[in-house]
């Protein structure tokens, strides 16, 4: 049975560096980002994200984030894969739990959801999840 969950995460660290620079081509960067989760997910996450900037004020990105903590009161870790975009100062992404990535009491976790960024590094997220 799928459980619908919500929460917020706060960006607590951000280190973005050039990844692939070529004259006349779009900018590609790699960011290492730390997050602190509250809500249905309680814990900490670390994500590596590759971003492509077709313009200075817009980007498309994909990332993998290991989250360590609890989901619905069960303890362990899992990996979220996200795909999204950043425009008008707002990041939006869809994500899913990478199959087979959950450990501990979270073994068998599956789920989908996403997030929308707010002010000062806070993001509201959803995670519809199940344990098989």
N, C-alpha and C positions, 0 to 999 in steps of 0.2 A: 504494500500500500504506500503510495507516494505521500510524503509530508511536505507541505508548503512552508518554507521558512524565509525570514527576512532579517536584515540587520544592517549594520554600518561598519565600514572599515576606514581606518585613518592611515594615510601615508605617513610613515615615520622616517623614511630615508629614501633619497633619490640620487642616483649617480648615473648620468647619461653622457655617453661618449660617442664620437664618430665611429661608424662601423665600416662603411664603404663610401669613400669619397672619390668622385670622378668629375673632371671638368665638364660642365654642360649637362650633368645628370642630376636627378633628384637626390636629396640628402637622405642617407640611411644611418640610423643611430642604434645603439644598444644601450638599454637602461637596466640597471640593477636597482630594484625597488623593494623596500621593507614595508609591511603593513601590519596593523594591529586590528583584529576582528572582534566585534561584539554582536550579540544576537544569536541566531541559531548556530552560527559558527563562533566559537570562543577560542582565541588563540592568536598565533602570529604566522605571517606568510612572508615568503621571499620569492620574488618573481624576476625573471629575465625576460625582457620585452624588446623585440626588434620593431623599430618604427621607420616608416617611409614618409617623408614630407614632400608632397607634390607642390606645396606652397608654404610660406613661413607661418601661416595661421591655420594649417590643417595637416592631419597625419592619419595614416592607417597603421594598425599595429597588430601583432600577435605575440602571445607570451605564455610561458609555463610557470606556474606558481605552486611551490610546495607549502601546504598549510599544516601546521602542527598545533593540535589542541583538541577541541571537542566539537562534535556535531550532534545535536539532540541529546547531549549528555554522555555520548560515547567518546572515548579517548583514543587518539592515534594520529596518523597523518595521511594526507592524500594530495594529489596533484590536480590543479585546475588548469585547463587550457582555454585561453581567451582569444577572441578575435573582435576587433573594434575599430573605432575611429575617434578622432578628436577634431572638433570644429567649434567655432565661436566660444572657445575656452571650456568646452564641456566634453569629457570623454564618455563614450557609451560602448559597452561591449556585451557580447553573449559569451557564456562560458559553459563548460561541462567538466565533470569529474572524469579524468582519464581512466578508462577501464583497467582494473587490476592494480591501480596505484595505491589503494588504501591499505593501511597497516593497523595492527592492534585491534581494538574493539570496533574500528571503522572498516575492517575487512568486509568486502562485498558492497561497499558504498557505490551508488551510482547517483547521478543528478545533473540537472541543467539549471541555468538561470542567467544572471547577468548583473551589470551595475551601471549606474549613472553617477558621474562625479558632481560634487557640490562645491562649496567654498572651503578654502583653507585645507585642501587635501582630504576631505571627507567624502566618502562614496556610499550611497545607499545601494544595497545588493539584495538579490533574491536567490534562493537555492531550493529548488523542488527536488527532494531526495528520497531514496529508498535503499534498503539493505536486502541483498539477495542471498 
